[in-house]
Amino acid sequence: MTSKLNIAVVMDPISQIKPYKDTTLALMLAAQLCGHQLIYIEMQNLFLDQGVAKAVGQHMTVYDNNDTWYELNQEQTFTLGEVDTLLMRKDPPFDNQFIYATYILEHAAKQGCLVVNNPRSLRDCNEKVFATQFPQCCPPVLVSRSERLLKDFHQKHQDVIFKPLDGMGGSKIFRAKHDDPNVSVIIETLTCYESEYIMAQKFIPEITQGDKRVLVVNGEAIPYSLARIPADGETRGNIAAGGRGVPQPLTNRDKWIVDQVAPTLIAKGLFFVGLDIIGDYLTEINVTSPTCAREIDKAYDTQIGLKLINAIEQQLQGSK
């Protein structure tokens, strides 16, 4: 029997989430079900005091209820090194403020708190560029800010997706077919006239069958994905861009991709990760606050939150 843990959660304002689909709420409900105490923290309330990581937060109770899903106690100051584990679930943008927060959380980790995901890895593993560490899994891809190189890539592959390196939810993603007259302006806009790096990726026609989100907990894949099917006339499967989610079992290729990536995820302390797979290809590795757990749980009773909390419990027991 695992002793009661203090689990802090750094997240966006809980009053503004959509409880029926929010993965962070699912994780907190699982932690509470296991008897652990929750601490609610918003990112701006993290701070360093003489090198000691601290935060202003509140003990919290959560409910699986679309009308009333949380209750907060009085604010107090917590020393994060005395908290058993902390879930960093702040949504992008991945900006300087997010990076500064990871510095504080790195202090917390050194002072005794298990931070999920590892703060250094949150900084190191850009969700689009990180995938390129596994070229055997990826489609043809280029990261550059050179207009010439990006145009050459488009000319070679004819049908290309251009996207920024810091976007989320399908924002600022452009598809350029072989005869697209707007290639130059797309590249100029996304690179801010060659001053910012972007990604060019060969278009994968299987997007019509869905952009699959595969969740990986401590190196092990949840056996079902959520295929996000683009709306009519769209090339983006993101739910935020109007796509619809279809839960489905992993394919053998999906499992092979997870096997390629999993050892690196474990080595980098990335406990909870979302792989994006289109057709046979890995396109992104989401490390900041992967979602889609509730949709998969609802379809297959996978209890993803419990799997993560159990993995955290085992990690903490092994470190004692």
C-alpha positions in Angstrom: 0.0 0.0 0.0 1.5 3.3 -1.1 1.5 6.0 1.6 -0.5 9.2 1.0 1.4 11.5 -1.3 1.2 15.3 -1.8 0.8 15.8 -5.5 1.1 19.4 -6.8 -0.3 20.3 -10.2 0.8 23.3 -12.2 -1.9 24.1 -14.7 -3.9 26.8 -16.5 -6.8 28.3 -14.4 -9.0 25.3 -13.4 -12.1 27.4 -13.6 -11.6 27.7 -17.4 -11.1 24.1 -18.4 -13.7 21.9 -20.1 -14.1 19.2 -17.5 -15.6 16.5 -19.7 -12.5 16.4 -21.9 -9.7 17.7 -19.8 -6.8 15.3 -19.3 -5.4 17.2 -16.3 -8.6 16.8 -14.5 -8.6 13.0 -15.3 -5.1 12.8 -13.8 -6.1 14.6 -10.7 -9.3 12.5 -10.3 -7.0 9.4 -10.5 -4.6 10.7 -7.9 -7.5 11.6 -5.5 -9.0 8.1 -6.1 -5.6 6.6 -4.9 -5.9 8.6 -1.7 -3.4 11.3 -2.5 -3.6 15.0 -1.6 -3.8 17.5 -4.4 -2.2 21.0 -4.5 -3.3 23.5 -7.2 -0.8 25.9 -8.5 -0.9 28.4 -11.4 2.4 28.9 -13.2 2.8 32.6 -12.2 2.8 31.5 -8.5 6.0 29.6 -8.8 9.0 31.4 -7.3 12.6 31.0 -6.0 13.4 32.2 -2.5 17.2 32.2 -1.9 17.4 29.3 -4.3 14.6 27.3 -2.7 11.7 26.4 -5.1 8.4 27.5 -3.7 4.9 28.2 -4.8 1.7 29.8 -3.6 -1.0 27.2 -4.0 -4.1 25.7 -2.6 -5.2 22.3 -1.4 -7.8 21.1 -3.8 -10.7 18.6 -4.1 -11.8 17.6 -7.6 -15.1 16.0 -8.8 -16.1 14.2 -12.0 -18.9 16.6 -12.6 -19.4 19.0 -15.5 -21.1 21.7 -13.3 -18.9 21.6 -10.2 -15.5 20.0 -10.8 -13.3 21.5 -8.1 -13.1 23.1 -4.7 -10.1 25.1 -3.4 -8.9 25.8 0.1 -7.1 28.9 1.4 -3.9 29.9 -0.3 -0.7 29.0 1.4 3.0 28.8 0.5 4.5 25.4 -0.3 8.2 24.5 -0.4 8.2 22.3 -3.5 11.1 20.2 -2.4 8.9 18.9 0.4 6.1 17.9 -2.1 6.3 14.3 -3.3 5.6 14.9 -6.9 4.6 17.8 -9.2 2.7 17.5 -12.5 3.7 20.2 -14.9 0.5 20.5 -17.0 0.7 24.1 -18.2 -0.4 24.3 -21.8 1.8 26.0 -24.5 2.8 28.6 -25.6 6.3 27.4 -25.0 7.7 30.9 -24.4 10.3 32.5 -22.1 7.9 32.4 -19.2 7.5 28.7 -19.6 11.3 28.3 -19.7 11.8 30.3 -16.6 9.2 28.1 -14.8 11.2 25.0 -15.8 14.3 26.6 -14.1 12.3 26.9 -10.9 11.0 23.3 -11.2 14.5 22.1 -11.8 15.4 23.5 -8.4 12.4 21.7 -7.0 13.6 18.4 -8.5 17.1 18.8 -7.1 15.5 19.6 -3.7 13.6 16.3 -3.6 10.4 16.6 -5.7 9.7 14.2 -8.6 8.6 16.6 -11.4 6.6 15.0 -14.2 7.7 15.6 -16.9 11.4 16.3 -16.2 11.9 20.1 -16.4 15.2 19.9 -18.4 13.5 17.6 -20.9 10.6 20.0 -21.2 13.1 22.6 -22.4 15.2 20.3 -24.5 12.5 18.4 -26.3 10.7 20.8 -28.7 7.6 18.9 -29.6 8.2 19.1 -33.4 12.0 19.0 -33.5 12.3 16.2 -30.9 10.6 13.8 -33.4 13.5 14.3 -35.8 15.7 12.3 -33.4 14.0 9.3 -34.8 14.4 9.7 -38.6 13.4 6.1 -39.2 9.9 7.0 -38.0 9.4 10.3 -39.7 8.4 11.5 -43.1 10.8 13.7 -45.1 11.2 16.8 -43.0 13.3 20.0 -42.9 13.9 22.6 -40.1 15.2 25.8 -41.5 14.6 29.5 -41.8 16.2 29.8 -45.2 13.7 30.7 -47.9 15.8 29.0 -50.6 16.1 25.7 -48.7 12.4 25.7 -47.8 11.4 26.4 -51.5 13.8 23.6 -52.6 12.1 21.2 -50.2 8.7 22.2 -51.6 9.9 21.8 -55.1 11.3 18.3 -54.4 8.3 17.0 -52.5 5.6 19.0 -54.3 3.0 18.7 -51.5 4.2 20.1 -48.2 3.1 21.2 -44.7 4.7 24.3 -43.3 4.4 25.0 -39.6 6.0 27.0 -36.8 8.0 25.2 -34.1 6.0 26.7 -31.2 2.4 26.2 -32.3 -0.3 24.1 -30.8 -3.8 23.0 -31.7 -3.1 23.2 -35.4 -2.4 26.9 -35.4 -0.5 28.5 -38.3 -0.2 25.3 -40.3 -0.2 25.7 -44.0 -0.4 23.1 -46.8 1.3 24.1 -50.1 0.6 21.9 -53.1 2.9 21.8 -56.1 1.1 24.6 -57.9 0.4 26.8 -54.9 1.1 30.5 -55.8 1.4 31.4 -52.1 4.5 29.4 -51.2 6.7 32.5 -51.0 4.3 34.4 -48.8 3.7 31.4 -46.5 7.5 31.1 -46.0 7.9 34.8 -45.5 5.1 34.9 -43.0 6.1 31.9 -40.9 9.8 32.7 -40.9 9.2 36.4 -40.4 11.5 37.0 -43.4 14.0 34.3 -42.5 14.4 35.4 -38.9 12.6 32.4 -37.3 13.0 28.6 -37.8 10.0 26.6 -39.1 9.4 23.0 -40.1 8.6 21.8 -43.6 7.1 18.3 -43.8 6.1 16.2 -46.7 2.3 16.0 -46.8 1.0 12.6 -45.7 -2.3 11.8 -47.5 -3.3 9.4 -44.7 -4.3 12.5 -42.7 -7.8 11.8 -44.0 -7.8 8.7 -41.8 -6.8 10.8 -38.8 -3.9 12.3 -36.9 -3.5 9.6 -34.2 -2.6 10.6 -30.7 -0.8 7.7 -28.9 -0.3 8.2 -25.2 2.8 6.7 -23.6 3.1 6.3 -19.8 6.6 5.6 -18.5 7.6 4.0 -21.8 4.5 1.9 -22.3 1.9 2.7 -24.9 -1.8 2.8 -24.0 -3.1 0.2 -26.5 -5.6 2.6 -28.1 -5.1 5.9 -29.9 -7.4 8.8 -30.6 -7.5 9.3 -34.4 -8.4 13.0 -35.0 -10.2 13.1 -38.3 -10.1 16.5 -40.1 -13.3 18.4 -40.8 -14.4 18.5 -44.5 -12.1 20.8 -46.4 -9.4 20.8 -43.7 -5.9 19.2 -43.6 -5.6 19.5 -39.8 -6.9 16.8 -37.6 -6.6 18.8 -34.3 -9.7 18.8 -32.2 -9.1 22.5 -31.7 -9.2 23.0 -35.5 -12.6 21.2 -35.8 -11.5 17.6 -36.1 -13.4 14.8 -34.6 -11.9 12.1 -32.4 -12.3 8.4 -33.2 -10.7 6.0 -30.6 -9.1 2.9 -32.1 -6.6 0.2 -31.4 -2.9 0.7 -32.1 -1.6 -0.7 -35.4 1.6 -2.8 -35.5 3.3 0.2 -37.0 2.2 2.4 -34.1 3.6 -0.1 -31.7 6.9 -0.2 -33.6 7.2 3.6 -33.5 6.6 3.5 -29.7 9.3 0.9 -29.3 11.7 3.1 -31.2 11.0 6.1 -29.0 10.3 4.7 -25.6 13.9 4.1 -24.3 14.7 7.8 -25.0 11.5 8.9 -23.2 12.5 6.9 -20.1 16.1 8.1 -20.2 14.8 11.7 -20.3 12.3 11.4 -17.5 9.4 11.9 -19.8 6.7 10.0 -17.9 3.6 11.1 -19.9 4.0 11.8 -23.6 1.7 12.0 -26.6 3.0 10.8 -29.9 1.3 12.1 -33.1 1.3 9.6 -35.9 -0.2 10.1 -39.4 -0.3 7.0 -41.5 3.0 5.3 -40.9 4.8 8.3 -39.7 5.7 10.0 -36.4 5.1 13.8 -36.8 5.3 15.2 -33.3 6.2 14.2 -29.7 4.1 16.2 -27.2 5.8 16.5 -23.8 4.3 19.6 -22.2 0.7 18.7 -21.5 -0.5 15.8 -23.8 -4.3 15.4 -24.0 -6.9 13.0 -25.3 -6.9 10.7 -22.3 -10.6 11.2 -21.5 -11.8 10.4 -25.0 -9.7 7.1 -25.0 -10.8 6.2 -21.4 -14.5 6.8 -22.3 -14.3 4.4 -25.3 -12.1 1.6 -23.8 -12.0 2.1 -20.0 -8.2 2.4 -20.2 -7.8 4.3 -16.9 -4.9 6.3 -18.2 -4.7 8.5 -15.2 -4.4 5.6 -12.8 -1.6 4.1 -15.0 0.3 7.4 -14.6 -0.3 7.7 -10.9 0.8 4.0 -10.4 4.0 4.7 -12.4 4.7 7.7 -10.2 4.1 5.7 -7.0 6.5 3.0 -8.3 9.2 5.6 -9.1 8.9 7.1 -5.7 9.1 3.8 -3.9 12.1 2.8 -6.0 13.9 6.0 -5.1 13.6 5.4 -1.3 
